[in-house]
């Protein structure tokens, strides 16, 4: 069981984004409602939720299932949600060299639901932005708004 749950150890999530097409497409690409699960490295309990990803192509687009696979690889190791969010954004940035990337994860952590404060249903949201939208400003907010408009 643990071999399956931790099968992402030592695997580069960007290697999963291996179906890339040259394209003159410059408008945002958004994936929404992608389920994921991982194991908290501090408590060895699961956390799970949904991911949203957006990128602005710069001459290359990816097979969209490959972006979900990159999330799977990064989440199949002992993790913290903050690092996981950044690893997925970094993988997309390395594989596609887009103008910008935004990844947002929203998850429930069993370490909060089952022990300690015992607050089931609480959700944590983390966001990572890469590329020319990384610095604060209107463009960054527009990219993040793409993730949240649903």
C-alpha positions in Angstrom: 0.0 0.0 0.0 2.7 2.5 1.0 4.6 1.7 -2.2 1.6 2.9 -4.2 0.8 5.9 -1.9 4.5 7.1 -2.0 5.3 6.2 -5.6 6.2 9.8 -6.4 9.4 9.7 -4.3 12.3 10.4 -6.6 10.2 11.1 -9.7 10.3 14.6 -11.2 6.7 15.8 -11.8 7.8 17.7 -14.9 8.7 14.4 -16.5 5.0 13.6 -16.6 4.3 16.6 -18.9 5.8 14.7 -21.9 3.1 15.4 -24.4 3.8 19.0 -25.5 2.7 20.6 -28.7 4.0 23.7 -30.5 1.1 26.1 -30.7 0.5 29.8 -31.4 -2.1 29.8 -28.7 -1.6 32.8 -26.2 -4.8 32.7 -24.2 -5.0 31.1 -20.7 -5.5 27.4 -20.3 -7.4 26.5 -17.1 -7.9 23.1 -15.5 -10.4 22.9 -12.6 -11.7 20.5 -10.0 -8.8 18.0 -10.2 -8.9 15.7 -7.2 -5.7 14.8 -5.3 -4.6 13.1 -2.1 -1.3 13.1 -0.2 0.1 12.2 3.2 1.2 14.9 5.7 4.8 14.4 6.4 4.4 15.7 10.0 1.5 13.5 11.1 1.5 10.6 8.6 -2.2 11.3 8.0 -3.9 12.0 4.6 -5.0 15.3 3.2 -7.1 15.5 0.1 -8.9 18.0 -2.0 -9.0 19.6 -5.4 -6.6 21.5 -7.6 -7.0 24.3 -10.0 -4.3 25.2 -12.6 -3.9 27.9 -15.1 -1.1 28.8 -17.5 -0.5 31.3 -20.3 1.2 29.5 -23.2 4.3 30.8 -24.8 4.5 28.7 -27.9 3.8 25.4 -26.2 0.7 23.7 -24.8 0.5 20.4 -22.9 -1.8 17.5 -23.1 -4.1 18.5 -20.2 -4.1 15.0 -18.7 -0.3 15.4 -18.3 -0.8 18.3 -15.9 -3.0 16.2 -13.7 -0.4 13.4 -13.8 2.3 15.9 -12.6 0.0 16.7 -9.7 -0.3 12.9 -8.9 3.4 12.4 -8.9 4.1 15.4 -6.7 1.3 14.4 -4.2 2.4 10.7 -4.0 5.1 11.4 -1.4 5.2 12.6 2.1 4.2 16.3 1.7 3.1 19.5 3.1 0.4 21.3 1.0 2.5 24.5 0.7 5.4 22.7 -0.9 3.1 20.5 -3.1 1.5 23.6 -4.6 4.9 25.1 -5.5 6.2 21.8 -6.9 3.3 21.5 -9.3 3.7 25.1 -10.4 7.4 24.6 -10.9 6.9 21.4 -13.0 4.5 23.2 -15.4 6.9 26.1 -15.6 9.9 23.9 -16.4 8.0 21.7 -18.9 6.3 24.5 -20.9 8.2 27.7 -20.2 4.8 29.6 -20.2 4.4 33.3 -19.7 2.7 32.5 -16.4 1.5 29.7 -14.2 -0.9 29.6 -11.2 -1.8 26.6 -9.1 -4.2 26.6 -6.3 -4.9 23.6 -4.0 -7.7 23.4 -1.5 -7.6 20.4 0.9 -9.0 19.0 4.1 -6.3 17.6 6.4 -7.1 14.6 8.6 -4.4 15.8 11.1 -6.8 18.7 11.8 -10.0 16.7 11.5 -9.1 13.6 13.6 -6.7 14.9 16.3 -5.6 18.2 17.9 -8.3 20.8 17.3 -10.7 18.2 15.7 -12.3 20.5 13.1 -13.5 18.2 10.3 -14.5 20.1 7.2 -11.9 22.8 7.6 -10.0 23.4 4.4 -6.6 24.9 3.6 -6.0 26.9 0.4 -2.5 27.4 -1.0 -1.5 29.2 -4.2 1.7 29.4 -6.2 2.3 31.7 -9.1 5.3 31.5 -11.5 6.6 33.4 -14.5 6.1 37.0 -15.3 2.9 37.1 -13.1 4.9 36.1 -10.0 5.4 39.6 -8.7 2.3 41.4 -7.3 0.2 43.4 -9.6 -3.0 43.5 -11.7 -1.8 40.7 -14.0 -1.1 38.4 -11.1 -4.6 39.0 -9.8 -6.2 38.4 -13.2 -4.4 35.1 -13.4 -5.5 34.1 -9.9 -9.1 35.2 -10.8 -9.1 32.7 -13.6 -8.7 30.0 -11.1 -11.5 31.2 -8.8 -14.2 32.2 -11.3 -16.0 28.9 -11.2 
